[in-house]
Amino acid sequence: MQCKLALILLLPIVLLNFNVPAAIQVSKVQPRDSIQSTGRSRQLEQIAAMRRFVKLNANDYAKLRGRKLSLIEKISFKILQHRVKRMLKHFDYGEHTTLEKIAWFMKGFLLGPIGLLIAYLFLTDDDRELIKWVWFGFAALVIVIGIILIVVI
């Protein structure tokens, strides 16, 4: 009896396989004017395509595919959109981990002006968030030195 109940409960899950390919059909893009896109520009093109995909609704996606989507495909489409949104957060905000921020804060605090120099030499414009944390560390160092000088004098 329990075996039949388990089979009845598991059967819909097996039949509703959520691995239906609802992703955008990938076609080979011909390079514009026979110029191969390089690493960074190719990455920017991929990010732009991901942003367009996130803005689609199920009906627009069905029109792109050329046929009506089944319920399973609609669910898979929404799941994939959610995953792509999470991936885009990294590119939109250049999210750095808390550990990275603390590490750059400590470089600014322990190394002072040398830490600032290191930050400006090795970090790119995309890493402005980390440069800000180096400045916070340097400011904390200046405050600590100021407090020590006030107490001693």
C-alpha positions as CSV (number, residue, x, y, z in Angstrom):
1,M,0.0,0.0,0.0
2,Q,2.8,2.4,0.9
3,C,4.7,1.4,-2.2
4,K,1.7,2.3,-4.4
5,L,1.3,5.7,-2.6
6,A,5.1,6.4,-3.1
7,L,4.8,5.5,-6.7
8,I,1.8,7.7,-7.2
9,L,3.6,10.7,-5.6
10,L,6.9,10.1,-7.5
11,L,5.3,9.5,-10.9
12,P,4.4,13.2,-11.5
13,I,7.8,14.3,-10.5
14,V,9.4,11.9,-12.9
15,L,7.0,12.9,-15.7
16,L,7.5,16.6,-15.1
17,N,11.2,16.6,-15.8
18,F,12.3,20.2,-15.3
19,N,15.4,19.8,-17.5
20,V,13.4,20.8,-20.6
21,P,15.7,23.0,-22.7
22,A,13.9,26.4,-22.5
23,A,17.1,28.4,-23.0
24,I,17.5,30.7,-26.0
25,Q,18.5,28.7,-29.0
26,V,22.1,29.5,-29.6
27,S,23.1,30.2,-33.2
28,K,26.5,31.0,-34.4
29,V,26.8,34.7,-34.7
30,Q,28.7,35.9,-37.7
31,P,31.5,38.4,-36.8
32,R,30.7,41.9,-37.9
33,D,32.7,43.0,-40.8
34,S,35.0,40.0,-40.4
35,I,36.4,41.3,-37.2
36,Q,36.7,38.8,-34.5
37,S,35.4,40.1,-31.2
38,T,38.0,40.0,-28.4
39,G,37.6,38.8,-24.8
40,R,36.2,41.9,-23.1
41,S,33.9,43.0,-26.0
42,R,32.7,39.4,-26.3
43,Q,31.9,39.3,-22.6
44,L,30.0,42.6,-22.9
45,E,28.0,41.2,-25.8
46,Q,27.1,38.2,-23.7
47,I,26.0,40.4,-20.8
48,A,23.8,42.4,-23.1
49,A,22.2,39.3,-24.4
50,M,21.6,38.1,-20.9
51,R,19.9,41.4,-20.0
52,R,17.7,41.1,-23.1
53,F,16.8,37.6,-22.0
54,V,15.9,38.7,-18.5
55,K,13.5,41.3,-19.8
56,L,11.6,38.8,-22.0
57,N,8.2,37.4,-20.9
58,A,7.0,34.0,-21.8
59,N,4.9,35.1,-24.7
60,D,7.7,37.0,-26.3
61,Y,10.0,34.0,-25.8
62,A,7.4,31.8,-27.4
63,K,7.3,34.1,-30.5
64,L,11.1,33.9,-30.7
65,R,11.0,30.1,-30.6
66,G,8.2,30.1,-33.2
67,R,5.8,27.9,-31.2
68,K,3.7,28.0,-28.1
69,L,5.4,27.0,-24.9
70,S,4.2,24.1,-22.8
71,L,3.7,24.5,-19.1
72,I,6.9,22.7,-18.3
73,E,8.8,25.0,-20.7
74,K,7.3,28.1,-19.2
75,I,8.4,26.9,-15.7
76,S,11.8,26.1,-17.0
77,F,12.0,29.5,-18.7
78,K,11.2,31.3,-15.4
79,I,13.7,29.3,-13.5
80,L,16.4,30.0,-16.1
81,Q,15.5,33.7,-16.0
82,H,15.9,33.7,-12.3
83,R,19.4,32.1,-12.6
84,V,20.4,34.6,-15.2
85,K,19.3,37.5,-13.0
86,R,21.5,36.2,-10.2
87,M,24.4,36.0,-12.6
88,L,23.9,39.5,-13.8
89,K,24.1,40.9,-10.3
90,H,27.8,40.0,-10.4
91,F,28.4,42.0,-13.6
92,D,26.1,44.9,-12.7
93,Y,27.6,45.7,-9.3
94,G,31.0,44.0,-9.5
95,E,30.2,42.4,-6.2
96,H,33.2,41.6,-4.1
97,T,33.1,39.3,-1.1
98,T,33.3,40.6,2.4
99,L,36.6,38.9,2.8
100,E,38.1,40.9,-0.1
101,K,36.8,44.1,1.4
102,I,38.3,43.3,4.8
103,A,41.6,42.4,3.1
104,W,41.8,45.7,1.3
105,F,40.8,47.6,4.4
106,M,43.6,45.9,6.3
107,K,46.1,46.8,3.5
108,G,45.0,50.4,3.8
109,F,45.2,50.3,7.6
110,L,48.5,48.4,8.0
111,L,50.4,49.8,5.0
112,G,49.0,53.3,4.9
113,P,50.0,55.3,1.9
114,I,51.8,52.3,0.5
115,G,48.5,50.4,0.6
116,L,46.9,53.2,-1.4
117,L,49.7,53.1,-4.0
118,I,49.3,49.3,-4.3
119,A,45.5,49.6,-4.7
120,Y,45.8,52.2,-7.5
121,L,48.5,50.2,-9.3
122,F,46.9,46.8,-9.2
123,L,43.1,47.5,-9.1
124,T,41.2,48.4,-12.2
125,D,38.4,50.9,-12.6
126,D,35.9,48.1,-12.1
127,D,37.3,47.6,-8.6
128,R,36.3,51.0,-7.3
129,E,34.6,49.3,-4.4
130,L,37.8,47.8,-3.2
131,I,39.7,51.1,-3.6
132,K,37.1,52.7,-1.4
133,W,37.8,50.1,1.3
134,V,41.6,50.9,1.1
135,W,40.7,54.5,1.7
136,F,38.6,53.5,4.7
137,G,41.6,51.6,6.1
138,F,43.9,54.5,5.5
139,A,41.4,56.9,7.2
140,A,41.2,54.5,10.2
141,L,45.0,54.5,10.4
142,V,45.0,58.3,10.4
143,I,42.4,58.4,13.2
144,V,44.3,55.9,15.3
145,I,47.5,57.8,14.9
146,G,45.7,61.1,15.7
147,I,44.2,59.6,18.9
148,I,47.6,58.2,20.0
149,L,49.2,61.6,19.4
150,I,46.5,63.4,21.4
151,V,46.9,60.9,24.3
152,V,50.7,61.1,24.4
153,I,50.9,64.9,24.0
